[in-house]
Amino acid sequence: MELQFLDSIEILAHRLGTSMTSLFKITAIIVIALILTNLIRRAINLFSYEIAKNSSGRDAVTRVNTLGRVFRYIASVTVYLIAFMLILSELKINIAPILGAAGIVGIAIGFGAQSLVKDYVGGLFILIEDQIRQGDTIKVEGYEGTVEEITLRYVRLRDYDGFVHFIPNGQIRIVTNMGRDFSYATFDITLGYEVNLDKAIKLMQEASQRLRKSLTYKTIVLSDIEISGIDRLNESNLVIKARIKTQAMEHSNIKREYLRLMKLAFQKAKIKPPYAQIVIHRSR
């Protein structure tokens, strides 16, 4: 009887010791996971800060911060998932069936959320490759407007009428970005056949020079007008093709001002706009 009692005490002490060891290990796993997550987050924040400090422009800083937030989230999920698996293993729970079930569920979710994954992957590459910035004016998937927000999920675009469009990143195939480096204000100047072509070209050049000397536009215009020459010969008029290099997104303002100056110059030189001409032949 006494031996059985001693054996029971020994078994109980062994189990208690094992439980305490497992509890200590689980606690250590949790503490290490928290410390490791904190260290990784600090490292990512420090790296993002150094990149943002050396970047020029608020948009570049915003893009770096967005990528830093994404990488922090991925790192945290990875560390916590590994810690969870280690805790289950320490509790003597067979994780093989769990991994198998997780794989089946993952496949099912993958089939159901293909578009969502595609959106996130597309958004990640858009941010990494710096294809679009907040504030850019772009054309994408038949819509044109100003980018108000970029996330991993979508691009929020506001058009000229004030309407807001949410475009999933996975559906973006071709982007026309009109807000990079510089733009061109393009012109199709229509003249009648009776107009002196050399005189008209001289007036166009003089209007460009006045535009560059203007206090309002001299810092926006980057070059004199480039006159390509006659672009089309229509039935009752001809078209001269030209363009002016401007700062990014200023082409519309320059185009309106230049056309105003051209109207005044043509009016002063008494150059009338071309009219449609109809020739009538009468039979005798």
C-alpha positions in Angstrom: 0.0 0.0 0.0 2.8 2.4 0.9 4.7 1.5 -2.3 1.6 2.3 -4.4 1.2 5.7 -2.7 4.9 6.5 -3.3 4.5 5.5 -7.0 1.4 7.7 -7.3 3.3 10.7 -5.9 6.2 10.0 -8.2 3.9 9.9 -11.3 2.1 13.0 -10.1 5.5 14.9 -9.7 6.7 13.7 -13.1 3.5 14.9 -14.8 3.6 18.2 -12.9 7.2 18.6 -13.9 6.4 17.9 -17.5 3.5 20.3 -17.4 5.7 23.0 -15.9 8.3 22.4 -18.6 5.7 22.6 -21.3 4.2 25.8 -19.8 7.7 27.3 -19.6 8.4 26.4 -23.2 5.1 27.8 -24.4 5.7 31.0 -22.5 9.2 31.3 -24.0 7.7 30.8 -27.5 5.2 33.5 -27.0 7.8 35.9 -25.5 10.3 35.2 -28.3 7.6 35.7 -31.0 6.6 39.1 -29.5 10.2 40.2 -29.2 11.0 39.0 -32.8 7.9 40.7 -34.2 8.9 44.0 -32.4 12.5 43.8 -33.7 11.3 43.1 -37.3 8.9 46.0 -37.2 11.5 48.3 -35.9 14.0 47.2 -38.6 11.3 47.8 -41.3 10.5 51.2 -39.8 14.2 52.1 -39.7 14.7 51.0 -43.3 11.6 52.8 -44.5 12.7 56.0 -42.7 16.1 55.9 -44.3 14.6 55.4 -47.8 12.0 58.2 -47.2 14.7 60.5 -45.9 16.6 60.1 -49.1 13.5 60.3 -51.3 12.3 63.5 -52.9 8.6 64.4 -52.9 5.7 63.6 -50.6 4.4 60.9 -53.0 7.6 58.9 -52.7 7.4 59.1 -48.9 3.8 57.9 -49.0 4.7 55.0 -51.3 7.5 53.9 -48.9 5.2 54.1 -45.9 2.6 52.0 -47.7 5.2 49.3 -48.6 6.5 49.4 -45.0 3.0 48.8 -43.6 2.5 45.8 -46.0 5.9 44.2 -45.1 5.2 44.7 -41.3 1.9 42.9 -41.7 3.4 40.0 -43.7 6.2 39.6 -41.1 3.8 39.6 -38.1 1.5 37.0 -39.7 4.5 34.7 -40.5 6.0 34.9 -37.0 2.7 34.4 -35.3 1.8 31.4 -37.5 5.2 29.7 -36.8 4.7 30.4 -33.0 1.2 28.9 -33.1 2.5 25.7 -34.8 5.3 25.4 -32.2 2.8 25.7 -29.4 0.5 23.0 -30.8 3.5 20.8 -31.2 4.5 21.4 -27.5 1.0 20.5 -26.4 1.4 17.1 -28.2 -1.3 18.0 -30.7 -0.7 16.3 -34.1 -0.5 19.2 -36.5 -0.4 17.0 -39.6 -4.3 16.8 -39.9 -4.5 20.5 -39.2 -2.0 21.2 -42.0 -3.9 18.9 -44.3 -7.2 20.6 -43.5 -5.5 24.0 -43.8 -4.3 23.0 -47.2 -7.7 22.0 -48.4 -9.3 25.1 -47.0 -6.5 27.2 -48.6 -7.2 25.6 -51.9 -10.9 26.3 -51.6 -10.3 29.9 -50.5 -7.8 30.3 -53.3 -10.3 29.3 -56.0 -12.9 31.6 -54.4 -10.6 34.6 -53.9 -8.5 34.5 -57.1 -9.5 38.0 -58.0 -8.7 39.3 -54.5 -5.2 37.8 -54.6 -4.7 39.2 -58.1 -5.7 42.6 -56.9 -3.2 42.5 -54.0 -0.3 41.2 -56.1 -1.1 43.8 -58.8 -1.2 46.6 -56.2 2.1 45.4 -54.7 3.9 45.7 -58.1 2.2 49.0 -58.8 3.7 50.4 -55.6 7.1 48.8 -56.0 7.5 49.9 -59.6 6.1 53.3 -58.9 3.8 53.2 -61.8 1.2 55.5 -60.3 1.5 58.2 -57.6 -1.1 59.9 -55.6 -2.1 63.1 -57.4 -1.2 61.8 -60.9 -3.6 62.2 -63.7 -4.0 58.9 -65.5 -6.0 57.1 -68.1 -6.9 53.5 -67.1 -9.5 51.0 -68.2 -11.5 53.7 -70.1 -11.5 56.2 -67.2 -9.5 59.4 -66.9 -8.9 61.5 -63.8 -6.8 62.3 -60.8 -5.5 59.6 -58.5 -6.8 60.3 -54.9 -5.7 57.1 -53.2 -3.6 54.0 -54.0 -4.0 50.8 -51.9 -3.0 47.2 -52.4 -6.7 46.5 -53.3 -7.7 49.4 -55.6 -7.0 52.8 -57.2 -9.4 55.6 -56.4 -9.8 57.9 -59.3 -11.8 61.2 -59.6 -12.7 62.3 -63.1 -13.3 65.8 -64.4 -17.0 65.7 -63.5 -16.2 64.9 -59.9 -17.3 61.2 -60.1 -15.2 58.8 -58.1 -14.1 55.4 -59.7 -12.7 52.5 -57.7 -10.6 50.4 -60.0 -9.3 47.0 -58.7 -5.6 46.6 -59.3 -6.1 43.2 -60.8 -8.0 44.7 -63.7 -5.4 47.3 -64.5 -3.6 46.2 -67.7 -2.4 49.5 -69.4 -2.0 52.8 -67.6 -1.4 56.1 -69.3 0.3 58.4 -66.8 0.1 62.0 -67.8 1.8 63.4 -64.7 5.4 62.3 -65.1 8.4 64.6 -65.7 6.8 66.8 -68.4 3.9 67.2 -70.8 3.2 68.6 -74.2 0.5 71.1 -75.2 -0.4 70.1 -78.7 -2.1 72.2 -81.3 -3.9 71.8 -84.6 -3.9 75.3 -86.1 -6.4 75.4 -89.0 -5.8 78.0 -91.8 -7.4 78.8 -95.0 -5.6 78.3 -98.3 -5.5 82.0 -99.0 -3.4 82.7 -95.8 0.3 83.4 -96.1 1.8 80.4 -94.5 5.1 82.0 -93.6 3.3 84.9 -91.9 1.1 82.5 -89.9 4.1 80.5 -88.7 5.8 83.7 -87.6 2.8 84.7 -85.6 2.8 81.3 -84.0 6.4 81.7 -83.0 5.8 85.2 -81.6 2.9 84.0 -79.5 5.1 81.3 -78.1 7.8 83.9 -77.2 5.2 86.1 -75.5 4.0 83.1 -73.5 7.5 82.3 -72.3 8.0 86.0 -71.2 4.8 86.0 -69.2 5.2 86.2 -65.5 2.5 83.7 -64.9 3.6 81.0 -67.4 7.4 81.5 -67.9 8.3 78.9 -65.2 5.8 76.4 -66.6 6.8 76.5 -70.3 9.9 74.5 -70.8 10.7 75.2 -74.5 9.6 77.3 -77.5 7.0 76.0 -79.8 7.9 73.1 -82.1 6.1 73.5 -85.4 6.1 70.2 -87.3 4.5 71.8 -90.4 1.4 71.0 -92.4 -0.3 67.9 -91.0 -3.4 67.7 -93.2 -4.8 69.2 -96.4 -8.5 69.3 -96.2 -11.0 70.4 -98.8 -11.3 74.0 -97.5 -8.4 74.4 -95.1 -5.0 73.1 -94.0 -3.8 72.1 -90.5 -0.5 72.9 -89.0 0.7 70.6 -86.2 2.7 72.1 -83.3 3.5 71.5 -79.6 5.0 73.2 -76.6 6.8 71.3 -73.8 5.5 72.2 -70.3 5.8 71.0 -66.8 3.8 67.9 -65.9 0.1 68.4 -65.9 0.3 72.0 -67.1 -0.4 71.3 -70.8 -4.1 72.1 -70.6 -3.5 75.6 -69.0 -0.7 76.4 -71.6 -2.9 75.2 -74.4 -5.8 77.5 -73.4 -3.5 80.5 -73.0 -1.6 80.0 -76.2 -4.8 79.6 -78.2 -6.0 82.9 -76.6 -2.8 84.6 -77.8 -3.1 83.1 -81.3 -6.7 84.4 -81.5 -5.6 87.9 -80.7 -2.6 87.7 -83.1 -4.7 86.4 -86.0 -7.3 89.0 -85.2 -4.7 91.8 -85.3 -3.2 90.5 -88.5 -6.7 90.2 -90.0 -6.4 86.5 -90.6 -9.9 85.1 -90.7 -10.8 81.6 -89.8 -11.4 79.3 -92.8 -14.9 78.7 -93.9 -16.3 75.8 -95.8 -16.3 76.5 -99.5 -18.7 75.1 -102.0 -18.1 75.4 -105.7 -21.2 75.4 -107.9 -21.0 74.8 -111.6 -23.9 76.0 -113.7 -24.6 74.4 -117.0 -25.6 76.7 -119.9 
